[in-house]
Amino acid sequence: MNPREDLLRRLLEALHDLPDDERLVPMSRAHQRHPSDTTSGDRTALADLFSDRVKHYGGQVYHLIEPDIPNMVCDILATHGVESVVAPQGLPEYWLSRWSSATGHRVIDDSPFLPQEELSGADAVVTTCAAAVADAGIIVLDGSAGQGRRAPTLAPECHVCVVRVEQIGATLPEVIDRLEHRRPITWFGGPAATADPRSEQADVLTAPRKLIVLIIDPAV
């Protein structure tokens, strides 16, 4: 089973308990569970479950608070020998400030006009996310600020993704209800992305890939 088939299997398993009518008709707002309804204990449990699932599928996970992001990103990129990073539009600049201050390090600003050869040569990408699914260990991107276009999130060998505790939903149906479906949605989980030689994007995908997730806990 290749990584794509594995991810599809996990999506189908997560949808298994969702009735057919709810797959087609959105839940009324009165019945939707809002993230603010979740207690701190629930959020901690979901974060722990999500962390376990990501690790199970080969990803790395670190728990930290907001002020520690720049130091953690710098340490991770340095540990993996990263010299060039794609930064999606809207990513907080200070997250990469400590790492980029070192000689030889280069931040590549993502844009629709980014040359393919420059994208292919990047070592890593750092992004935020739209949501995450605890019981499947899946992360969702929708192209919002800090997430970027689909290609830059798949091309580099290393993906560092910042996930806030309040963005983690228990199940796939719950997370689907939170998403803006008019945006381009990308689902991924686990570190590998195997290129399909028949795909026109085969030259963009690399394998194996490293997925490193930073779970941001609320400051105490």
Solvent accessible surface area in square Angstrom, and as a share of the most:
residue,aa,sasa,rsa
1,M,162,0.72
2,N,68,0.35
3,P,43,0.27
4,R,130,0.48
5,E,86,0.39
6,D,30,0.16
7,L,30,0.15
8,L,97,0.48
9,R,80,0.29
10,R,7,0.03
11,L,27,0.14
12,L,124,0.62
13,E,102,0.46
14,A,16,0.13
15,L,41,0.20
16,H,142,0.63
17,D,126,0.66
18,L,21,0.10
19,P,69,0.43
20,D,101,0.52
21,D,92,0.47
22,E,69,0.31
23,R,120,0.44
24,L,152,0.76
25,V,99,0.57
26,P,107,0.67
27,M,64,0.28
28,S,61,0.40
29,R,211,0.77
30,A,97,0.75
31,H,135,0.60
32,Q,54,0.24
33,R,116,0.42
34,H,112,0.50
35,P,38,0.24
36,S,84,0.54
37,D,90,0.47
38,T,10,0.06
39,T,83,0.48
40,S,76,0.49
41,G,49,0.47
42,D,59,0.30
43,R,61,0.22
44,T,81,0.47
45,A,60,0.47
46,L,26,0.13
47,A,3,0.02
48,D,71,0.37
49,L,58,0.29
50,F,0,0.00
51,S,4,0.03
52,D,82,0.42
53,R,86,0.31
54,V,1,0.00
55,K,109,0.46
56,H,139,0.62
57,Y,53,0.20
58,G,48,0.46
59,G,8,0.07
60,Q,69,0.31
61,V,18,0.10
62,Y,80,0.30
63,H,82,0.37
64,L,14,0.07
65,I,67,0.34
66,E,56,0.25
67,P,93,0.59
68,D,62,0.32
69,I,0,0.00
70,P,20,0.13
71,N,74,0.38
72,M,48,0.21
73,V,0,0.00
74,C,16,0.10
75,D,70,0.36
76,I,8,0.04
77,L,0,0.00
78,A,62,0.48
79,T,111,0.65
80,H,58,0.26
81,G,54,0.52
82,V,5,0.03
83,E,108,0.49
84,S,8,0.05
85,V,0,0.00
86,V,0,0.00
87,A,10,0.08
88,P,4,0.02
89,Q,116,0.51
90,G,56,0.54
91,L,14,0.07
92,P,45,0.28
93,E,157,0.70
94,Y,101,0.38
95,W,1,0.00
96,L,7,0.04
97,S,58,0.37
98,R,116,0.42
99,W,1,0.00
100,S,40,0.26
101,S,94,0.61
102,A,46,0.35
103,T,141,0.82
104,G,60,0.58
105,H,51,0.23
106,R,118,0.43
107,V,52,0.30
108,I,6,0.03
109,D,104,0.54
110,D,5,0.02
111,S,30,0.19
112,P,95,0.60
113,F,181,0.75
114,L,24,0.12
115,P,61,0.38
116,Q,78,0.35
117,E,133,0.60
118,E,54,0.24
119,L,5,0.02
120,S,62,0.40
121,G,48,0.47
122,A,7,0.05
123,D,50,0.26
124,A,0,0.00
125,V,0,0.00
126,V,0,0.00
127,T,0,0.00
128,T,26,0.15
129,C,4,0.02
130,A,26,0.20
131,A,1,0.01
132,A,0,0.00
133,V,0,0.00
134,A,0,0.00
135,D,51,0.26
136,A,7,0.05
137,G,0,0.00
138,I,0,0.00
139,I,0,0.00
140,V,0,0.00
141,L,6,0.03
142,D,13,0.07
143,G,29,0.28
144,S,36,0.23
145,A,75,0.58
146,G,0,0.00
147,Q,8,0.03
148,G,16,0.16
149,R,86,0.31
150,R,131,0.48
151,A,21,0.16
152,P,0,0.00
153,T,3,0.02
154,L,20,0.10
155,A,6,0.04
156,P,1,0.01
157,E,83,0.37
158,C,3,0.02
159,H,3,0.01
160,V,0,0.00
161,C,0,0.00
162,V,2,0.01
163,V,0,0.00
164,R,71,0.26
165,V,6,0.03
166,E,84,0.38
167,Q,42,0.19
168,I,5,0.02
169,G,0,0.00
170,A,25,0.19
171,T,52,0.30
172,L,3,0.01
173,P,26,0.16
174,E,29,0.13
175,V,0,0.00
176,I,48,0.25
177,D,43,0.22
178,R,70,0.26
179,L,16,0.08
180,E,71,0.32
181,H,115,0.51
182,R,214,0.78
183,R,93,0.34
184,P,98,0.62
185,I,48,0.24
186,T,12,0.07
187,W,66,0.23
188,F,25,0.10
189,G,14,0.13
190,G,11,0.11
191,P,29,0.18
192,A,40,0.31
193,A,17,0.13
194,T,68,0.39
195,A,36,0.28
196,D,30,0.15
197,P,122,0.77
198,R,215,0.79
199,S,38,0.24
200,E,168,0.75
201,Q,70,0.31
202,A,26,0.20
203,D,105,0.54
204,V,11,0.07
205,L,23,0.11
206,T,53,0.31
207,A,58,0.45
208,P,108,0.68
209,R,21,0.08
210,K,72,0.31
211,L,6,0.03
212,I,0,0.00
213,V,0,0.00
214,L,0,0.00
215,I,0,0.00
216,I,7,0.03
217,D,42,0.22
218,P,76,0.48
219,A,81,0.62
220,V,198,1.14
